[in-house]
């Protein structure tokens, strides 16, 4: 079951889902995304150069969302609410937060490491 809720108030249009197979269309059309602080959700929004407010799930045992959210905010890629109770406060900061564009992935270092580990010369071509 896909439960959808849509609310419009003046210039603010909100849509939320209990579950949706893909959010690609929503992400592309959004000016601002409010999301949990999971790595996949963060990268999906940032790769599309969207402004992002992440909300940390503080009930997780190892606190990995908090670590990721803090690191991404420190770099200027996202604005982080430490938990749901701080969302309203952080929304007031959105207009002035200096979001930095997320750079495209550079896989060259990974490629070089794989080449070194396998003994394959980086310019070698398959026969």
ChimeraX attribute file (.defattr): number of C-alpha atoms within 10 A of each C-alpha:
attribute: neighborCount
match mode: 1-to-1
recipient: residues
	/A:1	6
	/A:2	9
	/A:3	9
	/A:4	11
	/A:5	10
	/A:6	9
	/A:7	9
	/A:8	9
	/A:9	7
	/A:10	5
	/A:11	6
	/A:12	7
	/A:13	10
	/A:14	11
	/A:15	10
	/A:16	11
	/A:17	11
	/A:18	9
	/A:19	11
	/A:20	11
	/A:21	6
	/A:22	8
	/A:23	13
	/A:24	11
	/A:25	8
	/A:26	11
	/A:27	17
	/A:28	12
	/A:29	10
	/A:30	14
	/A:31	11
	/A:32	13
	/A:33	18
	/A:34	18
	/A:35	15
	/A:36	20
	/A:37	28
	/A:38	17
	/A:39	12
	/A:40	10
	/A:41	16
	/A:42	23
	/A:43	14
	/A:44	14
	/A:45	23
	/A:46	21
	/A:47	13
	/A:48	14
	/A:49	19
	/A:50	23
	/A:51	22
	/A:52	24
	/A:53	24
	/A:54	30
	/A:55	24
	/A:56	25
	/A:57	18
	/A:58	14
	/A:59	8
	/A:60	10
	/A:61	7
	/A:62	9
	/A:63	12
	/A:64	16
	/A:65	20
	/A:66	22
	/A:67	12
	/A:68	18
	/A:69	26
	/A:70	20
	/A:71	14
	/A:72	18
	/A:73	18
	/A:74	12
	/A:75	13
	/A:76	15
	/A:77	24
	/A:78	28
	/A:79	25
	/A:80	27
	/A:81	25
	/A:82	19
	/A:83	16
	/A:84	13
	/A:85	10
	/A:86	13
	/A:87	16
	/A:88	10
	/A:89	10
	/A:90	18
	/A:91	15
	/A:92	10
	/A:93	11
	/A:94	16
	/A:95	9
	/A:96	7
	/A:97	15
	/A:98	13
	/A:99	18
	/A:100	14
	/A:101	15
	/A:102	18
	/A:103	10
	/A:104	10
	/A:105	7
	/A:106	8
	/A:107	8
	/A:108	9
	/A:109	9
	/A:110	10
	/A:111	12
	/A:112	14
	/A:113	12
	/A:114	14
	/A:115	15
	/A:116	12
	/A:117	9
	/A:118	9
	/A:119	9
	/A:120	12
	/A:121	11
	/A:122	12
	/A:123	7
	/A:124	8
	/A:125	7
	/A:126	4
	/A:127	3
